[in-house]
Amino acid sequence: MEEPVIHKKKLKRPLVLASIMLAMFLAAIEATIVSTAMPSIVADLGGFSLYSWVFSAYLLTNAATVLIFGKLSDIFGRKPIFMIGISVFLLGSTLSGFAVSMEMLIFARLIQGLGAGALMPIATTIVGDIYTKEERANIQGYLSSVWGISAVTGPALGGFFVDVLSWPYVFWMNIPLGLLAMAGIIIFFHEDLDKTDRKIDYGGAVFMFIAVSTLMLILVEGGVRIAWDSQLMLLLSGLSLIGFILFFLQETRVSAPMMPFEIWKHRSISVANITSLTTGMILIGVSSYLPAFVQGVMEKPAIIAGFTLTTMSIGWPISSALAGKLLLRIGFRTTSLIGGVSLIIGGIFFFLLSPEKGPVWAATGSFFIGVGMGLSTTSFIVSIQSTVDWKTRGIATASNMFMRSLGSAVGAALLGGMLNSRIQSAINEADLDKELNVDSTNLLLDAEKRDDLSPNALEVLQDALTSGLHLVYLGLLVLAIISFLLITLLPKGEKSRLKK
């Protein structure tokens, strides 16, 4: 299929970009704004045992469909798939606000995540379509800034809606913004798509969905709500494995595969995707466990813990914008290498983190991780989009985002397992296993409950959390070094041309 004609002269590209960024903002802000509202939601709906599923449901369908939507945009064009994604996302948002039980909210979040699976990769791909290689480097920095803005404004907006209005407005605020983004795409984005050769690999889509959704379920809920040695875990593992095998066999025999494996033959794409897996693990390690260290070990309030994470959200968009200029001067590989060095510096800060060093030290490490993520991810996306042509740009972009999501899920399971194991070992060594367990660590995060602990129990828990998180941060440093070594495998003197 030939590349569609995009009338760049007729396009009002700033308005298209604004619409894309607005849609991305809706998907990006979900995590932070919903986290702020969750205590009020649980107080109203009940079902505290299902708390984590409100987040897991969104993650599952998002990750399971991102590759499928990326490929569909290569077949039907960006505009119709993007519109479907926003529509499904808004449907899920509407239903979430009307939820009368935790089960209904989880179902609505599944729908919301389904739509989000189309928003992020296709928004980035549209930028690849309407901007030249030179322009694209700078524009991807703007897209990355959306994450920083959402991370900073999410908690504030969530708190405002909960305190002034009520928690459903956390979801309903998406509706006017989503409709505005849809209007911008309808009016200002035009592509004349070739109507021929629209072969859809239905089997590949089904096998991919089964394989990825069960894998994400294993990684998100394994050891939490589903025991690793349970029959259900064995069943899910077998289903995921069979799904991947069938998917691979399907893709090798069809003429228009859902995942064209030849894109992985490009070293710039395969290296970028594998590195995104490790940086995704780093990202979840920082965002998930840094607040626990600041609140539980340093005994600082939640607002201080939030500050240490905010610096990462500041470093990311700043470095993304800087990457746009560096890419044109020194190339993809060198820019990515600088990002890899920044990740290692951040990893060293976390490895050396101790209660005495204070939140500023933690915030500095967080900032360097943000800088590293901004430089590397922007370089990867621009490099990938400059390596492939229009008909595979959507799936190539989506594959990179999927690998980062997969890395986050793997990291959450791996690093979480390391932390829990170390805490339980420390409790057993102190012979307090009848009085405390891993869940007792939650008491450290509440100042009042922390004061109720006996001095011995407080010392054991804090030491256990400190040593457990030190193990996690050692893991982060190792992952940062691995990421840097992987980046060195990128092609030297890359001269990827923009294939239109």
N, C-alpha and C positions, 0 to 999 in steps of 0.2 A: 504494500500500500504506500502510495506517495505521500509526502508531507503535505498537510493542508495548507492552503494559502491563507496567511494571516495578514490582513491589511494593516501593516504597521503605521502607515501614514494616516489611516482613518482612526486607528486606535488612539484613545486618550489614555496613554500608558500610566500616567500618574494616578488617574482615577481607577484603572484596573488594579494597579498595585495597592491602592488604598483599600479596595474591596477585598483583595486577597489577604491583606494584613489583618483586616477586621475579622474575616472568617477564621484565620489562624489564631487570632487572639481568643476567640470563643473556645477553641479546642485546648489552647495552652493554659488558659486560666482555670480550667475545670478542677485540676488537682488542688490548687491552693485555696480557691474560694469554697469548694465543698468541704475541705478539711476544717476550715474555720466554722462552718455551719453544722458539722456533724454532731457535736454535743447537743445542740438544740433539736436536731432531727431525731436523734435517739430518744431524747426526753419526751418528744411528742409521739413518735411512732412505736417506741419500744424496740425489742429485738436486738439487744446489745450484742448477742452472740453472732449476729450477722454483720456486725460493724465493718469488718474488713472486706466483705463482699461488695459493699457499695463502691469500693475502689477497684477490686478485682474484676468485677463484671465489666467495667468500662475498659480496663486494660486488656481483657481477654478478647473481646470482639474487635477492639481497635487493632491489636497485633495480628489477629487471625484474618483480617480483611484488607490490610494495607497493601499487600502484594497483589491481591485480586483487583482492587480498584485501580492500582497503578497500571496493570495490564489492560483493563477495560478502557482506560483513558487513551491507551495507544491504539485501540480498535475503534472506539466511537468518538474520540476527540475529548479534549479536556473539559469543555464547557458543560455538556450534558451530564457527565459523571460527577463533576464538581457540584452541579445543581442538585443532583440526587443526594450527594453526601450532605449538603447543608440541610436539605428537606428532612432527611432521616434524623439528622442531629437535632433539628428543631422539634420534631415529633417526640423524640426521647426527652428533650428538655421540658416540653409541655406536660408529658405524662409524669415526669419526675416531680414537678410542682404539685400535681394533683394526687400524688401517692398517699394512700391512707394506711399503708402497712409497709414494713421493711421489705417484704417479699415483692410488693408492687414497685417499690423504688428500685430494687435490684433489677427487675425486669426492664424498667424504663432506662436504667443505666446501660443495660446490654444494648438497647436500641441506640442510645446516645453514642456509645463507643463504636457501633457499626458505622454511623455517619462520620465520626471523627476519623475513621480509617481512610476515608476519601479526602478529607480536608487537607491534612498536612502534606502528603506527597504530591497531590495534584496542584496545590497552590505553589509549591516550589517548582514543579515542572512547568507551569504556565510562565513563570518568570524566565525559565530556560528557553521557552519558545519565543517570547516577545522581545527579549533583550539580546544584544550581541555578547560575544564572549567578554569583551572589555567592559561593557556595562554591567554584565551579569555579576561580576566579582563584587562590585559595590552594592548592587541591589540585594544580593544574598545577605549582606551585612544588615540591611534594613529588616529583612525577614527574621534574622536571628534576634534582633532587638525586641521583637514581639515577646520572646520568652522572658527577657529581663523585665519588661514592663508588666507582664502578667504575674511574675513572681512577686513583684513589689506591691502591685495594686490589688492582687487577689485577696490576701488576708484583710486588707482595709475595707474592700467592697463587701466581703463576706460578713465582717463584723457590722458594717452599716446596715445591710439588709436584715440581719438577724435582730439587731437592737431596735431599729427604727420601724421596719415593716414586719416581715416574718420570713422564715426560711424558704418557702416556695419561690420567693422572688430571686433567690440565688440562681434558680434554674430559669425562671421566666424572663430574666433580664436578657437572656440569649435571643429571645424572639424578635424584638425590634432591631437588634444589632444584626442578627442573621438575615432578616428580611432586607435590611439596607445593603448588606453584602451581596445578596442575590440580585437585587435591583442593579447594582453597579456592574456585575458580571453580565447580566442580560443586556443592558444598554450599551456598555462600552467595550465588551470583548467579543470579537467576531472572528470566526474561522470557517473557511469553506472546505469541508471535509469530503474526501473521495469516498463515495458510497460503496465501492466495490471491495471484494476480498475481505469480508467481515467474518472470518472464521473464529468461533469461540471454543476454547478448550474447556468444555463443561466438566469433563472428568477430572482434569487437572485442578480446576477451581474447587471441586468437591473434596478431592483427596488432600489438597493443600489446607483447606479450612479444617478438616478433621484432624490432620496431623499437627497443625500449629495450635489450634484451640486446646487440644488435649495436652500438648507440651506446655503451653502457658499455664494451664490448670495445675499440672504437676509442679511446675516451678513456683507458682504463687501460693498454692495451698499445701504443698508437700511439707510434712513435719509441723504444720499449723493446724489445719482442720482435717487433713488426711494423713494418717500415719504412713511413714515410708515403707513399713513392712506389712501393710494391710492388703487384703485381696483387691480392694478398689484401686489402690495404687498400682498393683500388678496389672489389673485390667486396663487402666489408663495408659500405662507404659507400653503395653502390647498394642493397644489401639493406635497410639501415636507412631510407634515403629512401623506398623503395617501401613499406616497412612503415608508415611514418608517413602516407603518402598514402592507402594502403588503409584505415588506421585512421580517418583523418579522414572519408573517404567513407562508411565503415561507420557512423560515429557520427551522421552527418547524416541517415541514412535509416531507422534502426531506432527503434522506439517506446520501448525501454528501454535506452539506450546505456550502455556500460561507463563512459564519461566524459561526464556531462551537461555540455555546454559552457556551459549557462546559469549554472552556478555561477561561471564566470569573469566574468560580467557584473556581479557584485557587486564594486564597487571595492575594498572591504576585503579580499576574497579575492585578486583579481588582483594588487593591490599587494603584499600579504603574500607571495604565492608568488614573484613576480619578485624581491622583496627577499631572500627566502630563497635564491634562486639566487646572488646576490652574496655574502651572508654565508656561504654554504657554501664559496665560493672563499676567503674570508678565513680560515675555520676550518682548511681544509687547508693554507693557506699558512703559518700559525703552527705547527700541530702537526707538519708535515712538515719544515720547514726551520729552525726555531729551534734544535733540538738540534745540527744541523750547524754552525751559527754558533758556538754555545757551545763545542762540542768541537773543531771544526776551526780556528776563528779565534782564540777566546779561550784555547784549549788547556786547557780545564777538563775534569774527569772526567765520565763519563756521569751520575753521581748529581746533579751540579750542573745538567747539562742537563735532567734530569728535574724538578728543582725549578722551573726556569723555566716548564715546562709545567704543573706542578701548580697554580701560582697561577691559571691560567685555569680549572682544574677546581674551584678554591675559589670564584672570583668568580662563576662561572655559577650554581651552586645558591643562593648567598646572594642574588644579584640576582633569581633566579626567585621566591624566597620573598617578597622585597621587592615584586616586580612584582604579586603577588597582592593586596597592600594598596593599591598605587598605582593599579591598574586601577579599583578601586571609588571612588577619590577624585578622580582627575584624568582617567580615561578611557584608552582604548586608544592613541589617537594620541599624546597627550602622553607617556605611558609609553614608547612606541616611539621617540619623538623623543629622549628622554633616553638610551635605549639606543644610538641612532644617534650621538649626541654622544660617548658612551663609546667606541664603535668608532673614531671619528676620533681621539680622544685616544690610544688604543692604537696606531693607525696612525702617528701622529706619533712616538710613542716608538720604534717599530720603524724608521721612516724615519731617525731621528737616531741609531740604534744604531751603535756603533763598538766595536772591541776594548777601547778604553780605558775605556768606560763600565761595563763589567763585567756579571755575571749579574743583579745586583739591578735594574739598569735594564731588562734584558730581561724579567725576571719581572714588573716593574711594568706594562710594556706588555702582557704576556700577561694579567695580571689585569684590565686595562681591557677587553681584547677579551672576556674571559669575562663581565664585567659587562654589556657591550653585547649579547652573545649571549643571556644570561639574560633581560634585560628585553625584548628584541625578540621572541624566539621564544615566550616565554610569552604576550605580548600578542597575537601573531599567532594562536596556537592558540585562545585564549579568544575572540578576535574572530570567527574563522572559525566556531567551533562555535555562537556566539550569532547568527550571520547566517543559517544554514541550518536546515532541519528534520531530523527523525530519518532520513528516507529518503535523504538525501544527506550526512549528517554523516560517515559513514565514508569515502566517497570524497573529500570536501572536506578532511578531516584528512590522509588519505594523500597527497593531491596536494601539500600543503605539505611533508611529509617527503620526498617524492620530489624536489621541486625543490631542497631542501637537499642531498640525496645527489647529484643531477645537478651542482649547483654545485661540490661537492667534487671530483667526477671531472673536470669541466671545468677547475677550478683546478689540479688536479694536473698535467694535461696542459699547460696554458698557462704556469703559473709554472715548471714543471719545464723546459719548452722554453726559456724566457727564461734560466734559470739555466745550463743546459747550453751554450747558444749563447754566453753571455758568458764562461764558463770556457774554452771551446775557442778563442774569439777571443784571449783573453789568452795562452794557451799558444802560439798561432801567432805573436802579436806578439813574444813572447820567443824565438822560433825554437827552441822545445823540443818541437815536435810529434813528433819522432822518439823522444824520451825519455818524454814524458808524453801523456796523453789525459784526457778527462773523468773516466773511471773512476779515474784516479790520485788524484782528490780523496778517495777512500776512505781513502787512506794517512794523511790528516790526522786521521782519527777514531780512529786507533790510536796510542797514545803511543810504543810501541816502533818501529813502522814509520815514524812521523813523524821520529824521531831518526835513522833511516837515510837520510833524504833529504839531498841536498846542500843547502848554504845557499841557493844560487840557485834550485833547484827548489822548496824549501820556501817561499821568499819569493814566487815566481811563483804557486804554488798557493794560498797564503793570500790574496794580493792578488786573485787571480782569484775565489776563493770570496767574499771580502769584497765586491768590486764586483758579482758576480753576485747575491748575496743582497741587496745594497743596491737592485738593480734590482727584485728580488722584493718587497722591503718598500715600494718606491715604488708598485708595483702594488697592494699591500695598502692603502696610504693612499688611492689613487684609488678602489679598490673600497669603502672605508669612506665616502668622500664621496658616491659614487654611491648607496650604501645609504641614507644620510641624506636625500639628495634624493628618493629614491623614497618614503621614509617620509612626507615632507611631502605626498605625494599622497593619503595616507589621508584618508577623509572627516572633516571637522571636526565636532566636537560629536556624534560617533557615538552613536546611541541604540539600538543593536542590541538587540532583545529576544530572550530565550531562547524559541525555538520548540520546543515539546514535541511 
